[in-house]
């Protein structure tokens, strides 16, 4: 990947796949096997002999949904039905639907679609043996190419953070690296404990080696490992290892002793993350529609000015620096005026338009403030985790003494930490996701694209019995 394309979705080309009619099936099988082209031709409804054979087979076997597969060579439908190859019949149904959607001219059939630039050479080489070809087409300015995110190897396991929120637009920067960093940072701050963090790392490594029945969850192991390491790091800062056990030194502060300092730190983290999300949002607005939305949108320069101006003014008031307060106030006012300019330009003329735009400006300013305040939950849940662990540790320590007390203390310590670990890991994960989606992604995204969805069906070798 070229350096200038780092952080961007894969570059897409609009293509036409052309095949001679007699070899259309072979070309479609090649397309399905490569899985490199998203076909945009409207799909024809399922019908024909393949569907009838599949329906008969499913009725006899009382089976439900079947994952389609394709036979590399042409297979007789009667033979497939006789062998009970429901998956291959389902593949033939899908292939027939694709074939019916082709645009036909004389003895040729064509499909229009999108393919990553990097796949074009290999796609052409794969199609040429069956007499087909891929041709690049001009891309109309109004077209909306599909988005294929290709984050770096380190950030790739965290791509579900973006996918579960929605598909990024083709013009947008890939937010996966920022999403990974911010999620891990916020989780660690709320779940700061060396013992619990290392336990989470261990669970992540075990999940990586989990049996096949856990295959759907296996891909989450990087989340657990990275979040556990972050929690262990914050545990060192807090002096927490299964609570205030004294197993590790306090490198920064005890959350239960200095909650206001922790609250200030949470605000600083929120300001840092929000400022970065604004910067990404400004770049995205510019790439999507030019300088005007980048300047006037709530997720553009206007919103960033209100956010930073308000923060600077509050800092100046807290520190007793009137000049700093005044500078922050001026910056915030400039941001509000830019927001107003954008909303009034979109609203048009008339009293109703002015009223609506004024409400939009007020709502945008309130949202900016409330989003910043939301990050105080990093301190609140970090304090709750420390307090809960301290209660468990204190209860176990109080029971320690007699042999019976030692047994009771061990039971309380193990059971209490298990409950605290499960409860707080769930809460910290949910809250980190909430801040990610509602506070950060709301500035990065200003609309949803559509994810690259190539036509892809597994292809298997098939030989009919003589």
C-alpha positions as CSV (number, residue, x, y, z in Angstrom):
1,X,0.0,0.0,0.0
2,X,1.4,3.4,-1.0
3,X,2.2,5.8,1.9
4,X,-0.2,8.5,0.6
5,X,-3.1,6.0,0.8
6,X,-2.5,4.9,4.4
7,X,-5.6,5.6,6.4
8,X,-7.8,5.6,3.3
9,X,-10.3,3.0,2.1
10,X,-9.1,0.8,-0.8
11,X,-9.2,2.7,-4.1
12,X,-12.1,1.3,-6.2
13,X,-12.6,1.1,-10.0
14,X,-15.9,0.9,-11.8
15,X,-15.6,-2.1,-14.1
16,X,-17.4,-4.2,-16.7
17,X,-16.9,-8.0,-16.8
18,X,-17.6,-9.2,-20.3
19,X,-17.9,-12.9,-21.3
20,X,-19.0,-14.8,-24.4
21,X,-22.5,-16.3,-23.8
22,X,-21.4,-20.0,-24.3
23,X,-18.8,-19.6,-21.5
24,X,-20.9,-17.4,-19.1
25,X,-21.1,-20.0,-16.4
26,X,-17.4,-20.5,-16.4
27,X,-16.9,-16.7,-16.1
28,X,-19.3,-16.5,-13.2
29,X,-17.6,-19.4,-11.4
30,X,-14.3,-17.5,-11.8
31,X,-15.9,-14.3,-10.4
32,X,-17.4,-16.2,-7.5
33,X,-14.1,-17.9,-6.7
34,X,-12.0,-14.7,-6.8
35,X,-14.5,-12.7,-4.7
36,X,-13.1,-9.4,-6.0
37,X,-16.1,-7.7,-7.7
38,X,-19.2,-6.3,-6.3
39,X,-21.8,-6.7,-9.1
40,X,-24.4,-4.0,-9.3
41,X,-26.8,-5.5,-11.9
42,X,-30.2,-6.0,-10.2
43,X,-30.6,-9.6,-9.3
44,X,-33.3,-11.6,-11.1
45,X,-35.8,-13.6,-8.9
46,X,-35.0,-17.2,-8.1
47,X,-36.6,-19.5,-10.6
48,X,-36.0,-22.4,-12.9
49,X,-35.1,-26.1,-12.7
50,X,-32.3,-25.7,-10.1
51,X,-34.7,-24.0,-7.7
52,X,-37.3,-26.7,-8.2
53,X,-34.7,-29.5,-7.6
54,X,-33.5,-27.7,-4.5
55,X,-37.0,-27.3,-3.2
56,X,-37.8,-31.0,-3.7
57,X,-34.6,-32.0,-1.9
58,X,-35.2,-29.7,1.0
59,X,-38.8,-31.0,1.4
60,X,-37.5,-34.6,1.5
61,X,-34.7,-33.8,4.0
62,X,-36.8,-31.3,6.0
63,X,-33.8,-29.0,6.0
64,X,-33.7,-25.2,6.3
65,X,-31.2,-22.7,5.0
66,X,-28.4,-24.1,2.9
67,X,-25.0,-22.3,2.4
68,X,-24.5,-22.3,-1.4
69,X,-21.4,-23.7,-3.1
70,X,-20.6,-24.0,-6.8
71,X,-19.2,-26.9,-8.7
72,X,-16.2,-25.9,-10.8
73,X,-17.3,-28.0,-13.8
74,X,-20.9,-28.0,-15.1
75,X,-22.9,-30.4,-13.0
76,X,-26.2,-32.0,-14.0
77,X,-29.1,-30.9,-11.8
78,X,-30.6,-34.4,-11.7
79,X,-27.3,-35.9,-10.5
80,X,-27.0,-33.2,-7.8
81,X,-30.5,-33.9,-6.6
82,X,-29.9,-37.6,-6.6
83,X,-26.8,-37.2,-4.5
84,X,-28.5,-34.8,-2.1
85,X,-26.0,-32.0,-2.9
86,X,-28.3,-29.2,-1.6
87,X,-25.4,-26.8,-1.3
88,X,-24.4,-27.2,-4.9
89,X,-28.0,-26.8,-6.0
90,X,-28.3,-23.6,-4.0
91,X,-25.1,-22.4,-5.7
92,X,-26.6,-23.2,-9.1
93,X,-29.7,-21.1,-8.1
94,X,-27.6,-18.1,-7.3
95,X,-25.5,-18.5,-10.4
96,X,-28.7,-18.6,-12.5
97,X,-29.9,-15.4,-10.9
98,X,-26.6,-13.7,-11.7
99,X,-26.7,-15.0,-15.3
100,X,-30.2,-13.7,-15.8
101,X,-29.1,-10.2,-14.6
102,X,-26.5,-9.8,-17.3
103,X,-26.7,-7.3,-20.1
104,X,-26.7,-9.1,-23.4
105,X,-25.4,-7.9,-26.7
106,X,-25.3,-10.4,-29.5
107,X,-23.3,-13.3,-28.3
108,X,-21.8,-11.5,-25.2
109,X,-23.0,-11.0,-21.7
110,X,-21.8,-8.2,-19.4
111,X,-21.9,-7.2,-15.8
112,X,-21.1,-3.9,-14.2
113,X,-19.6,-3.6,-10.8
114,X,-16.8,-2.3,-8.5
115,X,-13.4,-3.8,-7.8
116,X,-10.4,-2.7,-5.8
117,X,-7.6,-1.4,-8.0
118,X,-5.1,-3.8,-6.6
119,X,-7.3,-6.8,-7.7
120,X,-7.7,-5.8,-11.4
121,X,-4.5,-7.5,-12.7
122,X,-5.2,-10.8,-10.9
123,X,-8.9,-10.6,-11.9
124,X,-8.0,-10.2,-15.6
125,X,-5.6,-13.1,-15.4
126,X,-8.2,-15.3,-13.8
127,X,-10.9,-14.5,-16.4
128,X,-8.8,-14.7,-19.6
129,X,-8.6,-18.5,-19.7
130,X,-12.4,-18.7,-19.9
131,X,-12.6,-16.1,-22.7
132,X,-13.8,-13.3,-20.4
133,X,-12.3,-9.9,-19.7
134,X,-12.5,-7.0,-17.2
135,X,-12.7,-3.5,-18.5
136,X,-12.3,-0.3,-16.5
137,X,-15.2,2.2,-16.9
138,X,-15.3,5.9,-16.3
139,X,-16.5,6.8,-12.8
140,X,-19.4,9.3,-12.9
141,X,-19.0,12.2,-10.4
142,X,-22.3,11.3,-8.7
143,X,-21.4,7.7,-8.1
144,X,-20.9,6.3,-4.6
145,X,-18.2,3.6,-4.7
146,X,-18.4,0.9,-2.0
147,X,-16.0,1.1,1.0
148,X,-13.3,-1.5,1.7
149,X,-11.3,-0.7,4.8
150,X,-7.8,-2.1,4.9
151,X,-6.4,-1.0,8.3
152,X,-2.8,-1.8,9.3
153,X,-2.1,-5.2,10.7
154,X,-2.1,-3.9,14.3
155,X,-5.5,-2.2,13.9
156,X,-7.1,-4.9,11.8
157,X,-8.6,-6.9,14.7
158,X,-10.4,-3.8,15.9
159,X,-12.2,-3.2,12.6
160,X,-15.5,-4.6,14.1
161,X,-15.6,-1.4,16.2
162,X,-16.3,0.5,13.0
163,X,-18.3,-2.2,11.2
164,X,-20.8,-2.5,14.0
165,X,-21.4,1.3,13.9
166,X,-21.9,1.5,10.2
167,X,-20.0,1.6,6.9
168,X,-17.7,4.5,6.5
169,X,-18.2,6.6,3.4
170,X,-15.8,6.0,0.5
171,X,-14.2,9.5,0.9
172,X,-13.7,9.2,4.6
173,X,-10.5,8.4,6.5
174,X,-10.4,4.9,8.0
175,X,-11.2,5.5,11.7
176,X,-10.1,2.0,12.8
177,X,-6.7,3.0,14.3
178,X,-8.3,5.8,16.3
179,X,-11.2,3.7,17.3
180,X,-8.8,1.0,18.6
181,X,-6.6,3.4,20.5
182,X,-9.5,5.3,22.1
183,X,-11.5,2.1,23.1
184,X,-8.5,0.5,24.8
185,X,-7.5,3.8,26.6
186,X,-11.0,4.4,27.9
187,X,-11.5,0.7,29.0
188,X,-8.2,0.7,30.8
189,X,-8.9,3.9,32.7
190,X,-12.3,2.5,33.9
191,X,-10.9,-1.0,34.7
192,X,-7.6,-0.1,36.2
193,X,-6.3,-3.1,38.2
194,X,-3.1,-5.1,37.5
195,X,-4.6,-8.4,38.7
196,X,-7.9,-8.0,36.8
197,X,-6.1,-6.7,33.7
198,X,-3.6,-9.7,33.5
199,X,-6.6,-12.1,34.1
200,X,-8.3,-10.5,31.1
201,X,-5.1,-11.0,29.1
202,X,-5.1,-14.6,30.0
203,X,-8.7,-15.0,29.0
204,X,-8.0,-13.4,25.7
205,X,-5.1,-15.8,25.0
206,X,-7.3,-18.7,26.0
207,X,-10.0,-17.4,23.7
208,X,-7.5,-17.4,20.8
209,X,-7.1,-21.2,21.3
210,X,-10.7,-21.8,21.9
211,X,-12.4,-24.9,20.3
212,X,-14.5,-24.7,17.1
213,X,-17.8,-24.1,18.9
214,X,-16.4,-20.8,20.1
215,X,-15.3,-19.8,16.6
216,X,-17.5,-16.7,16.4
217,X,-16.0,-15.3,19.6
218,X,-12.4,-16.3,18.8
219,X,-11.9,-13.1,16.8
220,X,-12.5,-11.0,19.9
221,X,-9.3,-12.1,21.6
222,X,-7.3,-9.0,20.6
223,X,-9.9,-6.8,22.3
224,X,-9.4,-8.8,25.5
225,X,-5.6,-8.8,25.4
226,X,-5.2,-5.1,24.5
227,X,-7.9,-4.0,27.0
228,X,-6.3,-6.2,29.7
229,X,-2.8,-4.7,29.1
230,X,-4.3,-1.2,29.3
231,X,-6.1,-2.1,32.5
232,X,-2.9,-3.5,34.0
233,X,-1.0,-0.3,33.1
234,X,-3.7,1.9,34.8
235,X,-3.6,-0.5,37.7
236,X,0.1,0.4,38.2
237,X,-0.8,4.1,38.1
238,X,-3.6,3.5,40.7
239,X,-1.6,1.0,42.8
240,X,-4.4,-1.6,42.4
241,X,-3.8,-5.3,42.1
242,X,-7.0,-7.2,43.1
243,X,-7.8,-4.1,45.1
244,X,-5.4,-2.1,47.4
245,X,-3.4,-5.2,48.2
246,X,0.0,-3.5,48.3
247,X,1.3,-5.9,45.6
248,X,2.2,-3.0,43.3
249,X,3.3,0.5,44.1
250,X,1.0,3.5,43.4
251,X,2.8,5.3,40.6
252,X,0.2,8.2,40.3
253,X,-2.8,8.2,42.6
254,X,-5.3,6.2,44.6
255,X,-8.7,6.8,42.9
256,X,-10.5,6.6,46.3
257,X,-8.2,9.2,47.9
258,X,-8.1,11.7,45.1
259,X,-11.3,11.5,43.1
260,X,-11.2,15.1,41.9
261,X,-7.8,14.6,40.4
262,X,-9.1,11.5,38.6
263,X,-12.1,13.5,37.4
264,X,-9.8,16.2,36.0
265,X,-7.7,13.5,34.3
266,X,-10.9,12.0,32.7
267,X,-11.8,15.5,31.4
268,X,-8.4,15.9,29.9
269,X,-8.6,12.5,28.2
270,X,-12.1,13.4,26.9
271,X,-10.7,16.7,25.5
272,X,-7.9,14.9,23.8
273,X,-10.1,12.3,22.2
274,X,-12.8,14.7,21.2
275,X,-10.2,17.1,19.6
276,X,-8.8,14.2,17.6
277,X,-12.3,13.2,16.5
278,X,-13.0,16.7,15.4
279,X,-9.8,16.8,13.3
280,X,-10.8,13.5,11.6
281,X,-14.3,14.9,11.1
282,X,-12.9,18.1,9.5
283,X,-10.8,16.1,7.0
284,X,-13.8,13.9,6.2
285,X,-16.1,16.8,5.6
286,X,-13.6,18.4,3.3
287,X,-13.1,15.1,1.3
288,X,-16.8,14.5,1.1
289,X,-18.0,17.9,0.0
290,X,-15.3,20.5,0.1
291,X,-14.3,23.4,2.3
292,X,-17.8,24.8,3.2
293,X,-19.0,21.9,5.3
294,X,-15.5,21.4,6.7
295,X,-15.8,25.0,8.0
296,X,-19.5,25.3,9.0
297,X,-20.6,21.8,10.1
298,X,-21.0,21.0,13.8
299,X,-18.4,18.3,13.2
300,X,-16.2,20.8,11.4
301,X,-14.1,23.8,12.3
302,X,-17.2,25.5,13.8
303,X,-17.8,22.7,16.2
304,X,-14.1,22.5,17.1
305,X,-14.0,26.2,17.8
306,X,-17.0,26.1,20.2
307,X,-15.5,23.0,21.9
308,X,-12.0,24.4,22.3
309,X,-13.2,27.9,23.1
310,X,-15.5,26.7,25.9
311,X,-12.7,24.6,27.3
312,X,-10.2,27.4,27.3
313,X,-12.7,29.8,28.9
314,X,-13.4,27.4,31.7
315,X,-9.7,26.7,32.2
316,X,-9.0,30.4,32.4
317,X,-11.9,30.9,34.9
318,X,-10.6,28.1,37.1
319,X,-7.0,29.3,37.0
320,X,-8.0,32.9,37.6
321,X,-6.6,34.1,34.2
322,X,-9.0,36.7,32.7
323,X,-7.0,37.0,29.5
324,X,-7.3,33.2,28.9
325,X,-11.0,33.3,29.7
326,X,-11.6,36.1,27.3
327,X,-9.6,34.4,24.5
328,X,-11.6,31.2,25.0
329,X,-14.9,33.2,25.0
330,X,-14.0,34.9,21.7
331,X,-13.1,31.6,20.1
332,X,-16.3,30.0,21.2
333,X,-18.4,33.0,19.9
334,X,-16.6,32.7,16.5
335,X,-17.6,29.0,16.5
336,X,-21.2,29.8,17.3
337,X,-21.3,32.4,14.5
338,X,-19.9,29.8,12.1
339,X,-22.5,27.3,13.2
340,X,-25.2,29.9,12.7
341,X,-24.0,30.7,9.3
342,X,-24.1,27.1,8.2
343,X,-27.6,26.4,9.7
344,X,-29.1,29.7,8.4
345,X,-27.7,29.1,4.9
346,X,-29.4,25.7,4.8
347,X,-32.7,26.9,6.4
348,X,-33.5,29.5,3.8
349,X,-35.6,32.6,4.4
350,X,-38.7,33.3,6.5
351,X,-39.5,33.3,10.2
352,X,-40.0,29.5,10.4
353,X,-36.6,29.0,8.9
354,X,-34.9,31.5,11.2
355,X,-36.6,29.8,14.2
356,X,-35.5,26.4,13.1
357,X,-31.9,27.4,12.5
358,X,-31.7,29.1,15.9
359,X,-32.9,25.9,17.5
360,X,-30.3,23.9,15.6
361,X,-27.5,26.2,16.8
362,X,-28.7,26.0,20.4
363,X,-29.0,22.2,20.1
364,X,-25.5,21.9,18.6
365,X,-23.9,24.0,21.4
366,X,-25.7,22.0,24.1
367,X,-24.6,18.7,22.5
368,X,-21.0,19.8,22.4
369,X,-21.1,20.6,26.1
370,X,-22.9,17.4,27.0
371,X,-20.5,15.3,25.0
372,X,-17.5,16.7,26.8
373,X,-19.2,16.1,30.2
374,X,-19.9,12.5,29.2
375,X,-16.2,11.7,29.6
376,X,-16.5,12.2,33.4
377,X,-17.8,8.6,33.4
378,X,-14.2,7.5,32.9
379,X,-13.4,8.7,36.4
380,X,-16.8,7.6,37.8
381,X,-16.5,4.0,36.7
382,X,-12.8,3.9,37.5
383,X,-13.6,5.1,41.0
384,X,-16.4,2.5,41.3
385,X,-14.1,-0.3,40.2
386,X,-11.5,0.7,42.8
387,X,-14.1,1.1,45.5
388,X,-15.7,-2.3,44.8
389,X,-12.2,-4.0,44.8
390,X,-11.4,-2.2,48.0
391,X,-14.6,-3.5,49.7
392,X,-13.8,-7.0,48.7
393,X,-10.2,-6.7,49.9
394,X,-11.2,-5.1,53.2
395,X,-13.8,-7.8,53.8
396,X,-11.3,-10.6,53.2
397,X,-8.7,-8.9,55.4
398,X,-11.2,-8.5,58.3
399,X,-11.8,-12.3,58.2
400,X,-8.1,-13.2,58.2
401,X,-6.9,-14.7,61.4
402,X,-8.2,-18.0,62.6
403,X,-8.0,-21.1,60.4
404,X,-11.8,-20.8,59.7
405,X,-11.3,-17.1,59.1
406,X,-8.5,-17.8,56.6
407,X,-10.8,-20.1,54.7
408,X,-13.6,-17.6,54.7
409,X,-11.2,-14.8,53.7
410,X,-10.0,-16.8,50.7
411,X,-13.5,-17.6,49.7
412,X,-14.6,-14.0,50.0
413,X,-11.5,-12.8,48.1
414,X,-11.9,-15.2,45.2
415,X,-15.7,-14.9,44.9
416,X,-15.7,-11.2,45.4
417,X,-13.0,-10.6,42.8
418,X,-14.8,-12.9,40.4
419,X,-18.0,-10.9,40.7
420,X,-16.2,-7.5,40.5
421,X,-14.2,-8.7,37.5
422,X,-17.3,-9.9,35.6
423,X,-19.4,-6.9,36.5
424,X,-16.8,-4.2,35.9
425,X,-15.5,-5.7,32.7
426,X,-19.0,-5.7,31.3
427,X,-19.7,-2.1,32.5
428,X,-16.4,-0.8,31.3
429,X,-16.7,-2.4,27.9
430,X,-20.3,-1.0,27.4
431,X,-19.3,2.4,28.6
432,X,-16.3,2.6,26.3
433,X,-18.4,1.6,23.4
434,X,-21.0,4.2,24.3
435,X,-18.4,6.9,24.4
436,X,-16.9,5.6,21.1
437,X,-20.2,5.6,19.2
438,X,-22.1,8.6,20.6
439,X,-19.3,11.1,21.4
440,X,-16.5,10.3,19.0
441,X,-18.0,8.6,15.9
442,X,-20.8,11.3,15.8
443,X,-18.1,13.7,14.8
444,X,-16.2,11.4,12.5
445,X,-19.2,10.2,10.5
446,X,-21.7,12.6,8.8
447,X,-23.5,9.9,6.8
448,X,-23.2,6.2,6.0
449,X,-21.6,4.6,3.0
450,X,-22.0,1.0,1.9
451,X,-19.5,-1.7,2.6
452,X,-17.8,-3.5,-0.3
453,X,-19.8,-6.7,-0.8
454,X,-18.3,-8.8,-3.6
455,X,-20.1,-11.7,-5.2
456,X,-18.3,-14.7,-3.6
457,X,-19.4,-18.3,-3.4
458,X,-17.0,-21.2,-2.4
459,X,-16.1,-23.3,-5.5
460,X,-15.4,-27.0,-5.2
461,X,-14.3,-29.7,-7.6
462,X,-17.2,-32.0,-8.8
463,X,-17.2,-35.1,-10.9
464,X,-20.3,-36.9,-12.0
465,X,-20.5,-40.6,-11.6
466,X,-20.1,-42.5,-14.9
